[in-house]
């Protein structure tokens, strides 16, 4: 039976449309009604039946309307569009696992994406309807699209316009979320601190915010790429410059993505793949929710490396690979897998040997020699801190992965967050389409690093190296599917890639709720209270403060965050609070047991509540200020929940 006979017969098409409508209704109605019992048959059955009826009626109505315009019978149009209507609700249907996960949680969780069930479902329904419209235009359209012709006539202009719009929107997100105290991370603060005080008696590019006793930033990772940014940063020492440079690096990844896709596909599909990269939840999560990271420079360099690898331009590949290695010491593993991929592709020996030796050599020398030399107390950042579920040392972790793979697989799927990340990667990269290409092998280091961590999310900056590796495999997988369809299924070559590419483009954006949150453009709910508490701390004080406030610290203040408490416990099995001033955020999520920031915050909170050495002088909106005996706050003492902002002096931001 040919594909047309199978898919378009009079019985199969209605069944597929009804089944899709049932699944869509079962997701949409409970989400809009915010039903807590979304898994209950009593909720799913009537909602699903309503969805099935609605989609079938829409299918019949549109077929009847279009039949007159296209001079085709309604039955013929129904047969031609049955599959289109069946797959059109895929973005909405794919939301169901997330909806079940969210509604099954009790209490507040830092793992839960911020956008609620109702707005997510409504946006995904609109996204599904738009997918339906585009697919119908591609299948039934008889003339050329003026819009498509205009976009593809000058692809460079279109690509630049996409990049400029992305940079404008997401740079605003990037800066605003930090200024409004929505990021519980230390990256922007400690990179700014280290690059401002480059030469320090305690170490090159030292930061007080690293480890319990502080450290040079190169004692955590060999971030040599900052050498190239340092001259610019010295002229304008502001964390927002770091955000802008890194956002530019993120958006520039669209250029090599387009060049790689253009080797196999039309201009339109290549632009679509570039847009898919820019809208991917992991990439948008960096300025959308996550803090600054050196890994923001990975996508553009990795994809250019893939492009020059495919073009077999060794010197260009070597230059890009060198800059990629300067990002972090573990980039050596990513480079080494290019050598493995070259072996699969039967490249000349130099493509196999040189990347493998250079990558492994860089990783070993940086990790085993330089990191311990530059680390605090002669120690490097211990892998066991992040991968303790695999072992207590780097060697033990490696042995577990190599000789006990079942334990590694168990760690990769050990929590709902791990399962959610695996589902998100599958969903946003073509439902396994990268597996059709051998280039999936270069994604192994990134996937392993993300999935083997104790805690993991799609929005974490640790997910960034996966983006270019899987996109490269996705492009090759889509090309392979296009070849298979021509040889085996006798479908129109090029048309298959176009339809599949459009479908997976819409599907890739369905995990937008992992990062999108309009509330990030508004001040944190206790923003005013946090600023008032901060303004009572002298400009030269020693201060422990929530990580979301670190960008407000002043140059002469000695600042510590709550992450460091956990590192101190790891190093000494105990911790101390010695700062003269401590600002607490009392809103500690119930499901935050595995988060270092909240663990440290809880321990310090418990200590101060019973300590005779500190007294509470301010409390409002979950923010409290404790002052060590013998010190006084800079403003008026306020011990009640009523705070008068006019009674405190204005503060300056870092």
C-alpha distance (Angstrom), angle and dihedral (degrees) to the residues before:
residue distance angle dihedral
X1 . . .
X2 3.80 . .
X3 3.83 121.4 .
X4 3.81 91.6 -107.0
X5 3.80 92.3 52.6
X6 3.80 91.3 48.9
X7 3.78 101.0 44.1
X8 3.77 102.1 35.1
X9 3.79 104.3 42.5
X10 3.77 117.5 121.0
X11 3.81 96.0 -104.2
X12 3.80 104.4 40.9
X13 3.81 98.7 50.4
X14 3.85 96.3 55.1
X15 3.78 90.3 45.3
X16 3.82 92.2 53.0
X17 3.81 92.9 46.3
X18 3.80 92.0 48.2
X19 3.80 92.3 47.8
X20 3.80 91.8 49.5
X21 3.80 91.5 47.6
X22 3.80 90.7 49.1
X23 3.82 91.8 53.0
X24 3.81 91.8 45.2
X25 3.79 93.2 50.4
X26 3.81 91.5 46.6
X27 3.81 88.7 57.3
X28 3.79 101.6 36.7
X29 3.79 105.1 46.5
X30 3.84 97.8 47.4
X31 3.80 89.6 45.9
X32 3.80 93.5 50.7
X33 3.78 91.4 45.0
X34 3.83 88.1 43.6
X35 3.77 90.6 -132.4
X36 3.78 113.5 -175.8
X37 3.80 90.5 -153.1
X38 3.81 98.2 63.7
X39 3.79 90.8 142.9
X40 3.79 94.7 52.0
X41 3.84 116.1 108.7
X42 3.78 87.4 -138.8
X43 3.81 88.8 64.0
X44 3.78 101.7 32.7
X45 3.80 99.3 47.8
X46 3.83 100.4 58.6
X47 3.81 91.7 37.2
X48 3.79 91.0 50.7
X49 3.80 93.9 47.2
X50 3.80 90.2 50.5
X51 3.81 89.9 50.9
X52 3.81 92.6 48.8
X53 3.80 92.3 51.3
X54 3.82 92.1 45.9
X55 3.81 94.9 51.3
X56 3.82 93.6 44.9
X57 3.81 90.6 50.6
X58 3.80 90.4 48.4
X59 3.81 89.3 49.7
X60 3.79 92.3 50.8
X61 3.81 94.3 43.9
X62 3.80 96.0 49.3
X63 3.79 91.9 44.9
X64 3.81 90.1 52.5
X65 3.82 93.0 47.4
X66 3.80 94.5 46.2
X67 3.79 95.7 43.6
X68 3.79 91.8 73.1
X69 3.78 94.3 48.6
X70 3.81 94.4 46.2
X71 3.82 95.7 39.5
X72 3.78 91.3 -125.7
X73 3.76 129.7 123.1
X74 3.76 119.3 -99.0
X75 3.79 90.8 -119.7
X76 3.80 92.1 53.7
X77 3.80 91.8 50.5
X78 3.79 90.6 48.6
X79 3.79 90.0 53.7
X80 3.81 91.9 47.9
X81 3.79 95.3 47.3
X82 3.80 101.4 37.0
X83 3.80 94.8 99.7
X84 3.81 91.2 43.9
X85 3.80 92.1 56.6
X86 3.81 90.7 43.6
X87 3.81 94.2 56.2
X88 3.81 97.2 35.4
X89 3.81 93.8 87.3
X90 3.81 93.1 51.9
X91 3.85 93.8 108.3
X92 3.80 90.2 53.6
X93 3.80 95.2 41.7
X94 3.79 92.0 49.8
X95 3.80 87.4 62.0
X96 3.80 92.3 68.7
X97 3.84 98.7 86.5
X98 3.80 90.2 50.8
X99 3.80 91.2 47.4
X100 3.80 91.8 52.6
X101 3.80 91.1 47.2
X102 3.79 93.7 49.5
X103 3.78 96.8 46.7
X104 3.80 92.3 47.2
X105 3.81 92.9 60.3
X106 3.78 121.5 98.7
X107 3.78 118.3 -148.0
X108 3.76 128.7 -8.1
X109 3.79 121.2 -36.6
X110 3.78 132.2 -171.8
X111 3.81 87.7 -147.8
X112 3.80 94.5 63.8
X113 3.82 116.1 95.7
X114 3.80 110.4 -117.0
X115 3.80 103.4 -123.3
X116 3.79 113.3 90.2
X117 3.80 128.4 -121.4
X118 3.81 96.4 -104.6
X119 3.84 100.1 53.3
X120 3.80 90.9 39.9
X121 3.80 92.8 54.2
X122 3.82 93.3 45.2
X123 3.80 92.7 50.2
X124 3.80 91.2 46.5
X125 3.81 91.1 50.9
X126 3.81 89.4 53.3
X127 3.81 88.7 46.7
X128 3.82 90.1 51.7
X129 3.81 92.5 49.6
X130 3.80 89.6 50.9
X131 3.81 89.5 50.4
X132 3.80 88.9 52.3
X133 3.81 91.4 51.2
X134 3.81 93.7 49.4
X135 3.80 93.9 47.0
X136 3.81 91.9 47.9
X137 3.79 89.4 51.0
X138 3.80 90.7 51.2
X139 3.82 94.1 47.4
X140 3.80 101.3 38.4
X141 3.80 102.9 25.6
X142 3.79 112.0 116.2
X143 3.78 99.7 -175.3
X144 3.77 134.7 50.7
X145 3.76 118.9 -86.2
X146 3.79 111.9 -112.5
X147 3.79 91.5 -157.4
X148 3.79 92.7 50.7
X149 3.79 91.7 47.6
X150 3.78 90.3 50.6
X151 3.80 92.7 49.7
X152 3.80 94.7 47.2
X153 3.81 98.3 40.7
X154 3.81 90.3 81.3
X155 3.79 105.8 17.1
X156 3.80 93.5 176.5
X157 3.80 90.7 59.3
X158 3.80 91.7 47.2
X159 3.79 91.9 48.2
X160 3.80 93.0 49.0
X161 3.81 91.1 47.5
X162 3.82 90.4 52.9
X163 3.78 91.0 49.3
X164 3.81 94.6 47.5
X165 3.80 92.5 50.1
X166 3.81 91.0 47.7
X167 3.80 92.6 48.8
X168 3.80 93.2 47.7
X169 3.81 93.9 50.3
X170 3.78 99.8 40.5
X171 3.79 98.1 40.8
X172 3.81 86.6 59.0
X173 3.81 88.3 51.5
X174 3.78 90.8 47.3
X175 3.79 96.0 53.6
X176 3.79 97.4 35.6
X177 3.79 97.2 53.2
X178 3.81 90.6 54.0
X179 3.78 95.5 44.8
X180 3.80 90.6 48.1
X181 3.83 91.9 48.7
X182 3.79 101.8 -112.9
X183 3.82 100.5 133.8
X184 3.81 122.8 79.5
X185 3.81 95.9 -163.6
X186 3.80 136.8 103.5
X187 3.80 102.2 -144.5
X188 3.81 102.5 100.5
X189 3.80 91.2 43.7
X190 3.79 99.4 48.6
X191 3.81 96.2 40.8
X192 3.80 89.4 50.6
X193 3.80 91.1 47.3
X194 3.81 94.0 48.1
X195 3.80 94.6 46.2
X196 3.79 92.8 46.8
X197 3.83 92.9 51.9
X198 3.80 96.8 38.7
X199 3.78 97.9 161.3
X200 3.79 112.0 47.4
X201 3.79 129.0 164.7
X202 3.79 88.7 -127.5
X203 3.80 95.4 53.8
X204 3.78 145.6 -44.4
X205 3.84 110.6 -66.9
X206 3.80 93.0 -1.5
X207 3.81 123.4 -169.8
X208 3.80 127.7 -166.8
X209 3.80 89.4 -151.7
X210 3.81 96.1 68.1
X211 3.80 118.5 93.4
X212 3.76 123.2 -29.2
X213 3.80 95.2 -60.8
X214 3.77 98.7 29.1
X215 3.78 125.3 -108.6
X216 3.76 144.8 -156.6
X217 3.80 107.7 -84.6
X218 3.81 87.3 -119.7
X219 3.78 88.6 64.6
X220 3.80 88.1 70.0
X221 3.78 101.7 37.4
X222 3.78 133.0 -9.2
X223 3.81 94.7 -112.0
X224 3.79 95.3 174.0
X225 3.79 90.1 154.5
X226 3.80 87.4 80.9
X227 3.80 88.8 70.8
X228 3.80 87.0 73.4
X229 3.81 92.6 49.1
X230 3.79 97.0 41.4
X231 3.85 98.3 83.5
X232 3.80 91.2 53.7
X233 3.79 93.1 44.3
X234 3.80 91.8 51.2
X235 3.81 88.9 59.3
X236 3.80 91.9 50.9
X237 3.83 110.3 18.7
X238 3.79 99.6 -167.0
X239 3.79 128.1 125.3
X240 3.81 89.2 -133.7
X241 3.79 89.0 67.8
X242 3.80 89.2 57.5
X243 3.80 89.4 50.5
X244 3.80 92.2 49.8
X245 3.81 95.2 47.7
X246 3.79 91.4 48.2
X247 3.81 92.4 46.6
X248 3.80 89.3 52.0
X249 3.80 88.0 52.1
X250 3.80 90.3 51.1
X251 3.78 94.7 50.4
X252 3.81 93.5 45.3
X253 3.81 88.2 65.1
X254 3.81 86.4 79.8
X255 3.82 89.5 71.7
X256 3.84 98.9 62.8
X257 3.82 89.1 37.3
X258 3.81 88.4 59.4
X259 3.81 93.1 44.8
X260 3.81 92.4 51.0
X261 3.80 93.2 47.2
X262 3.81 92.1 45.7
X263 3.81 89.7 63.1
X264 3.80 89.0 67.7
X265 3.80 109.3 19.4
X266 3.78 144.2 41.9
X267 3.78 124.0 -83.8
X268 3.80 91.3 -101.6
X269 3.82 94.9 52.9
X270 3.81 90.9 44.4
X271 3.79 91.2 53.7
X272 3.80 88.9 47.1
X273 3.81 91.3 53.9
X274 3.81 90.1 49.6
X275 3.79 88.8 52.2
X276 3.80 89.4 48.2
X277 3.79 89.0 56.4
X278 3.80 93.5 48.4
X279 3.81 92.1 48.9
X280 3.78 96.5 42.4
X281 3.84 110.6 126.2
X282 3.81 93.6 -126.6
X283 3.80 93.8 52.1
X284 3.80 95.3 43.1
X285 3.80 90.8 45.0
X286 3.80 91.0 67.8
X287 3.82 97.2 68.9
X288 3.81 90.7 19.5
X289 3.82 98.9 58.9
X290 3.80 113.9 -18.9
X291 3.78 129.7 80.8
X292 3.79 128.8 -113.9
X293 3.81 116.2 -66.9
X294 3.79 137.8 173.4
X295 3.81 86.5 -125.7
X296 3.80 88.9 74.8
X297 3.82 85.8 82.2
X298 3.82 93.2 58.5
X299 3.85 102.4 80.8
X300 3.82 98.0 56.8
X301 3.82 95.0 43.1
X302 3.81 94.4 41.5
X303 3.81 93.2 50.1
X304 3.81 92.2 46.8
X305 3.80 87.2 51.4
X306 3.82 88.8 52.4
X307 3.80 90.7 48.8
X308 3.80 94.9 50.6
X309 3.80 89.7 43.1
X310 3.80 90.1 56.2
X311 3.81 91.4 45.6
X312 3.84 90.2 48.0
X313 3.80 93.5 -128.5
X314 3.83 101.7 150.9
X315 3.81 100.0 -175.0
X316 3.79 94.5 48.6
X317 3.81 89.1 46.0
X318 3.81 90.6 50.4
X319 3.81 93.3 51.6
X320 3.80 93.2 49.2
X321 3.82 91.0 44.1
X322 3.80 90.2 53.4
X323 3.80 92.4 54.6
X324 3.80 89.8 45.1
X325 3.81 90.4 54.9
X326 3.80 90.9 54.5
X327 3.81 90.9 63.2
X328 3.80 95.1 72.4
X329 3.77 139.9 -25.8
X330 3.81 93.5 -107.8
X331 3.80 91.0 60.9
X332 3.79 83.2 84.1
X333 3.81 88.9 74.0
X334 3.79 90.9 52.0
X335 3.80 90.2 52.1
X336 3.81 92.0 47.4
X337 3.80 90.6 57.5
X338 3.79 89.1 59.0
X339 3.80 84.7 65.4
X340 3.81 90.4 51.6
X341 3.79 90.3 49.4
X342 3.80 89.9 49.0
X343 3.79 88.2 56.0
X344 3.81 90.4 54.1
X345 3.80 90.7 48.2
X346 3.84 91.7 49.4
X347 3.80 92.6 -121.5
X348 3.83 120.7 169.9
X349 3.80 114.2 -76.2
X350 3.82 95.1 -103.0
X351 3.82 89.5 62.5
X352 3.80 88.9 53.9
X353 3.79 103.0 40.6
X354 3.81 104.1 35.9
X355 3.85 99.5 52.2
X356 3.81 90.8 43.0
X357 3.80 95.3 50.0
X358 3.81 94.4 40.2
X359 3.80 93.0 47.6
X360 3.79 97.3 45.8
X361 3.81 91.7 41.5
X362 3.80 92.0 52.5
X363 3.80 92.0 47.2
X364 3.83 94.4 49.3
X365 3.81 97.1 43.3
X366 3.81 94.3 44.9
X367 3.80 95.2 42.4
X368 3.80 101.0 38.8
X369 3.81 101.6 32.9
X370 3.79 115.7 18.9
X371 3.81 100.6 35.4
X372 3.84 94.8 54.3
X373 3.80 89.8 45.3
X374 3.82 93.3 53.9
X375 3.81 98.0 34.3
X376 3.79 124.4 103.0
X377 3.79 110.3 -86.6
X378 3.80 91.5 4.0
X379 3.80 92.2 -66.5
X380 3.77 130.7 119.7
X381 3.76 125.8 -140.2
X382 3.76 101.9 -72.7
X383 3.77 115.3 -123.7
X384 3.78 88.4 -150.2
X385 3.80 90.1 69.5
X386 3.79 90.0 67.9
X387 3.81 101.1 25.4
X388 3.80 102.1 34.7
X389 3.81 90.0 134.5
X390 3.83 87.0 70.1
X391 3.79 100.0 43.0
X392 3.79 148.2 -49.7
X393 3.81 97.7 -97.6
X394 3.77 140.5 28.7
X395 3.80 91.5 -102.7
X396 3.77 93.9 50.1
X397 3.81 91.2 47.6
X398 3.81 90.2 52.1
X399 3.81 91.8 48.8
X400 3.79 91.0 50.1
X401 3.80 92.1 53.0
X402 3.82 93.5 45.7
X403 3.80 102.5 38.4
X404 3.81 105.0 21.1
X405 3.81 103.2 40.9
X406 3.82 91.8 156.8
X407 3.81 89.0 64.8
X408 3.80 90.7 48.7
X409 3.80 91.1 50.9
X410 3.79 89.6 49.3
X411 3.82 90.1 52.3
X412 3.82 90.9 48.3
X413 3.82 90.7 56.9
X414 3.81 99.0 30.1
X415 3.82 100.4 117.5
X416 3.81 138.5 28.5
X417 3.81 87.6 -105.8
X418 3.80 91.4 57.3
X419 3.79 91.1 48.5
X420 3.80 89.4 46.8
X421 3.80 91.9 52.9
X422 3.81 91.3 49.2
X423 3.80 89.7 49.9
X424 3.80 91.6 47.0
X425 3.81 92.4 52.0
X426 3.79 91.4 47.9
X427 3.79 91.7 48.0
X428 3.79 98.4 45.9
X429 3.79 96.4 44.3
X430 3.75 103.8 54.8
X431 3.80 103.2 -80.4
X432 3.78 93.2 -75.9
X433 3.81 97.6 -31.5
X434 3.85 92.0 136.6
X435 3.82 88.4 63.4
X436 3.81 89.0 71.6
X437 3.80 88.8 71.0
X438 3.79 130.3 64.4
X439 3.80 87.7 -137.6
X440 3.80 87.1 81.2
X441 3.80 85.0 86.3
X442 3.81 92.6 75.0
X443 3.81 88.5 60.3
X444 3.81 92.4 61.7
X445 3.85 96.7 91.7
X446 3.79 93.3 49.0
X447 3.79 95.9 45.1
X448 3.80 91.5 46.2
X449 3.80 92.8 49.5
X450 3.79 92.4 50.6
X451 3.79 99.6 41.7
X452 3.83 98.4 42.7
X453 3.81 94.4 56.7
X454 3.79 119.6 108.7
X455 3.80 89.8 -121.1
X456 3.77 125.8 20.5
X457 3.79 140.2 171.3
X458 3.79 137.1 171.4
X459 3.79 90.9 -115.8
X460 3.80 94.8 56.6
X461 3.80 116.3 108.1
X462 3.81 88.0 -127.9
X463 3.82 87.0 74.5
X464 3.81 93.6 62.6
X465 3.84 98.7 90.0
X466 3.81 88.6 58.6
X467 3.81 92.2 61.7
X468 3.83 100.0 70.1
X469 3.80 94.8 35.2
X470 3.80 94.3 52.6
X471 3.81 92.6 40.3
X472 3.81 90.2 55.5
X473 3.81 89.8 49.6
X474 3.83 89.8 44.8
X475 3.82 92.2 55.1
X476 3.79 91.5 48.7
X477 3.80 91.1 44.5
X478 3.81 91.6 51.9
X479 3.79 89.8 49.8
X480 3.80 89.9 49.7
X481 3.81 90.7 50.5
X482 3.79 89.1 51.5
X483 3.81 89.9 54.2
X484 3.80 92.9 46.7
X485 3.79 92.2 50.6
X486 3.80 91.4 53.6
X487 3.78 96.2 47.2
X488 3.80 101.6 38.0
X489 3.78 110.9 18.6
X490 3.80 97.1 34.4
X491 3.77 92.1 -135.1
X492 3.78 120.8 151.0
X493 3.78 109.2 -80.7
X494 3.80 113.5 -127.2
X495 3.79 91.1 20.8
X496 3.79 89.2 70.0
X497 3.81 91.6 52.4
X498 3.81 90.9 47.0
X499 3.80 95.4 50.4
X500 3.79 93.7 41.6
X501 3.81 92.0 45.6
X502 3.81 92.5 51.3
X503 3.79 91.9 47.4
X504 3.81 94.0 50.0
X505 3.80 91.5 43.4
X506 3.79 89.5 61.0
X507 3.78 91.4 41.9
X508 3.82 92.5 51.3
X509 3.80 91.9 60.4
X510 3.81 95.5 52.0
X511 3.81 91.5 92.6
X512 3.80 90.5 62.6
X513 3.80 89.1 119.2
X514 3.82 87.4 71.9
X515 3.79 89.4 78.3
X516 3.79 112.0 4.4
X517 3.79 114.4 104.8
X518 3.83 121.5 149.0
X519 3.80 89.0 -162.2
X520 3.81 88.7 73.6
X521 3.80 87.1 73.9
X522 3.81 89.1 62.0
X523 3.81 128.1 66.7
X524 3.78 117.3 -88.1
X525 3.80 111.2 -91.8
X526 3.83 91.0 -106.1
X527 3.80 95.4 34.5
X528 3.82 94.7 121.6
X529 3.79 92.2 47.4
X530 3.80 91.7 49.6
X531 3.81 91.6 50.9
X532 3.81 91.4 47.9
X533 3.78 91.4 51.4
X534 3.79 91.4 46.9
X535 3.79 92.5 49.2
X536 3.82 89.5 60.2
X537 3.81 90.9 62.1
X538 3.83 116.1 91.2
X539 3.79 117.0 -115.2
X540 3.81 93.5 -115.4
X541 3.81 99.0 41.3
X542 3.78 130.7 122.1
X543 3.78 106.0 -114.6
X544 3.78 140.5 -179.0
X545 3.77 110.3 -156.8
X546 3.81 141.4 163.2
X547 3.78 113.8 -80.6
X548 3.81 91.7 -121.0
X549 3.83 87.8 65.9
X550 3.80 98.5 47.7
X551 3.81 95.8 100.2
X552 3.82 87.3 63.4
X553 3.81 94.0 59.2
X554 3.80 117.1 120.4
X555 3.81 124.6 -122.7
X556 3.83 95.5 -111.5
X557 3.79 95.7 46.0
X558 3.80 121.2 100.8
X559 3.78 103.2 -138.7
X560 3.79 133.8 -168.5
X561 3.80 130.9 -179.7
X562 3.78 134.1 -150.6
X563 3.80 94.1 -105.0
X564 3.79 87.5 71.1
X565 3.79 92.4 59.9
X566 3.80 90.0 64.9
X567 3.80 91.9 45.8
X568 3.79 88.9 50.7
X569 3.80 90.1 52.5
X570 3.80 90.2 49.3
X571 3.81 90.5 52.0
X572 3.83 100.9 38.7
X573 3.82 107.0 13.5
X574 3.81 87.9 -121.5
X575 3.79 140.7 56.6
X576 3.79 139.6 -147.1
X577 3.77 134.7 -155.8
X578 3.80 108.7 -144.2
X579 3.81 101.5 154.9
X580 3.80 118.9 118.2
X581 3.81 92.3 -134.5
X582 3.81 130.1 33.1
X583 3.81 126.3 -172.7
X584 3.80 114.9 -161.7
X585 3.78 131.8 -163.1
X586 3.80 105.6 -152.1
X587 3.81 95.2 -166.0
X588 3.80 99.2 100.5
X589 3.85 113.8 167.7
X590 3.77 116.3 -125.8
X591 3.83 93.2 -131.6
X592 3.80 96.5 50.6
X593 3.80 99.6 99.5
X594 3.80 92.9 121.8
X595 3.80 97.7 45.5
X596 3.82 115.2 99.9
X597 3.78 95.4 -150.1
X598 3.80 94.8 53.4
X599 3.79 93.1 40.5
X600 3.80 90.9 55.6
X601 3.79 92.0 42.7
X602 3.79 91.5 53.3
X603 3.80 93.1 49.6
X604 3.82 93.6 49.1
X605 3.81 91.2 45.7
X606 3.80 91.7 53.0
X607 3.81 90.7 48.0
X608 3.81 97.1 49.4
X609 3.79 93.7 47.0
X610 3.81 89.6 63.1
X611 3.81 100.6 30.4
X612 3.80 120.8 112.3
X613 3.82 90.8 -161.7
X614 3.81 94.9 69.3
X615 3.78 133.9 50.4
X616 3.78 128.3 -160.6
X617 3.81 112.4 -120.2
X618 3.80 102.0 167.1
X619 3.79 136.3 34.0
X620 3.77 129.5 168.7
X621 3.81 137.3 135.0
X622 3.81 94.3 -3.7
X623 3.83 91.3 -50.6
X624 3.80 118.9 116.7
X625 3.80 132.3 179.7
X626 3.81 119.8 -151.8
X627 3.82 121.5 -168.6
X628 3.78 125.6 -160.7
X629 3.78 115.5 -119.1
X630 3.79 110.7 -92.4
X631 3.82 93.7 35.0
X632 3.76 130.7 90.2
X633 3.81 130.5 -152.5
X634 3.78 117.9 -112.9
X635 3.81 93.3 -122.9
X636 3.78 137.9 42.9
X637 3.80 115.4 -57.6
X638 3.79 114.1 -110.1
X639 3.77 117.8 -175.6
X640 3.79 99.6 166.5
X641 3.78 130.4 72.0
X642 3.81 90.7 -103.6
X643 3.79 110.8 90.9
X644 3.78 126.1 -178.0
X645 3.79 108.2 -151.3
X646 3.79 91.5 -163.4
X647 3.79 91.2 64.9
X648 3.79 94.1 64.1
X649 3.78 128.1 75.3
X650 3.77 117.8 -114.6
X651 3.79 117.9 -98.3
X652 3.75 132.0 -142.3
X653 3.76 125.4 -126.8
X654 3.74 124.5 -129.5
